[in-house]
Amino acid sequence: LREAAILGDDAGAGRVYTAGCVTSLAGGVAQGFHRDGDEPGCVNVFCPLVNVDAANGPTELIVGSHLWSRQQAAEVAALAEGDSAFAARARVVRASAERGALLLFDFRTLHRGARHPPTLERDEG
């Protein structure tokens, strides 16, 4: 796809808002579902430094949650807290990716880091 087809009138106006690195420790618990912000037009880019699959705790995303209001997103995130069956009822995608691949999603998408087995660590840039 061409940049203009994705960004429309804002093509070429992109900039890095923030950058960081997340280390997911062995035995780490799942994060709560959260948004990284409410600004439309921002995109998260994750680049795993190891292969990520169901066995080592991929990022989980709730499909369509970027379209929800701030209040709706907060209510769903609160409902998911401590509810182990939530993912089965909601439209949750577990994002497997090969080392070096890019995972892009809307900044407003509810997402979380999944639980990690006690013997695995993973880094993400």
C-alpha atoms as one frame of an Amber mdcrd trajectory, in Angstrom:
protein
   0.000   0.000   0.000   1.114   3.512  -0.672   1.604   5.840   2.314  -1.052
   8.247   0.970  -3.622   5.437   0.790  -3.130   4.741   4.494  -2.615   8.254
   5.892  -4.732  10.312   3.485  -4.050  14.056   3.754  -1.533  13.468   6.558
   0.830  11.437   4.331   4.410  12.404   5.090   3.483  14.068   8.394   4.376
  11.054  10.557   6.671  11.324  13.547   7.832   9.149  16.424   5.705   9.992
  19.477   7.616   7.806  21.918   9.962   4.810  21.841  10.867   2.175  24.381
  11.727  -1.418  25.083   9.679  -3.899  27.097  11.253  -6.956  28.718   8.736
  -9.651  29.560  10.156 -11.650  32.451   9.743 -15.364  32.911   6.710 -16.098
  35.094   5.272 -12.624  34.528   1.531 -12.205  35.047  -0.760 -10.885  32.333
  -1.132  -7.120  32.174  -4.548  -5.576  32.407  -6.124  -4.555  29.108  -5.271
  -0.920  28.399  -4.973   1.715  25.711  -1.724   3.571  25.177  -3.673   6.758
  24.492  -6.795   8.247  22.980  -5.298  10.220  20.092  -6.658   9.183  16.694
  -4.059   8.714  13.984  -1.352   7.210  16.229  -0.028   3.703  15.605   1.820
   1.332  17.942   4.668  -0.626  16.360   5.970  -3.687  18.205   9.041  -5.583
  17.010   9.686  -8.800  18.957  13.324  -9.774  19.406  12.389 -13.466  19.752
   9.673 -15.554  18.126   6.378 -14.977  19.956   3.574 -17.536  20.041   0.908
 -18.907  22.383   3.575 -20.741  24.397   5.451 -17.610  25.502   2.736 -15.025
  26.045   1.909 -12.947  22.979   0.330  -9.511  22.985  -3.472  -9.823  23.106
  -5.671  -7.272  21.334  -9.444  -6.693  21.454 -10.691  -6.384  17.873 -12.570
  -3.152  17.189 -11.826  -1.548  20.561 -10.114   1.422  18.874 -13.604   2.562
  17.807 -14.981   2.626  21.355 -15.311   5.735  23.481 -12.863   6.235  26.347
 -15.648   5.244  28.777 -16.569   2.064  26.870 -12.911   1.016  26.716 -12.452
   1.616  30.455 -15.597  -0.387  31.282 -14.509  -3.364  29.162 -10.978  -3.264
  30.596 -12.460  -3.318  34.121 -14.750  -6.244  33.241 -11.789  -8.235  31.924
  -9.755  -7.773  35.110  -9.591 -11.098  36.942 -12.023 -12.814  34.523 -10.150
 -15.792  33.086 -12.999 -16.576  30.649 -13.087 -13.031  29.200 -10.897 -13.792
  26.172 -13.177 -16.646  25.138 -16.219 -14.306  25.123 -14.598 -11.204  23.636
 -12.976 -10.803  20.231  -9.432 -11.189  21.555  -6.609 -11.868  19.098  -3.331
 -13.365  20.320  -0.679 -11.811  18.073   1.981 -14.394  17.269   4.968 -13.005
  15.375   8.392 -14.077  14.218  11.480 -12.336  15.547  11.970  -9.058  13.673
   8.408  -8.879  12.323   6.372  -5.740  12.966   3.008  -5.690  14.729   1.153
  -2.427  14.039  -2.135  -1.424  15.647  -4.127   1.690  16.452  -2.916   3.457
  19.619  -6.487   3.278  21.013  -6.764  -0.531  20.748  -7.219  -2.289  24.086
  -4.291  -4.675  24.459  -2.166  -6.418  27.056   0.897  -8.548  27.428  -0.192
 -12.132  28.153   1.054 -14.272  31.041   4.529 -15.763  30.572   5.619 -19.286
  31.505   8.078 -19.463  34.405  11.041 -20.417  32.188  10.737 -17.965  29.286
  11.806 -14.342  28.832  11.150 -12.156  25.821  12.253  -8.700  24.723  10.366
  -6.309  22.463  11.557  -3.134  20.880
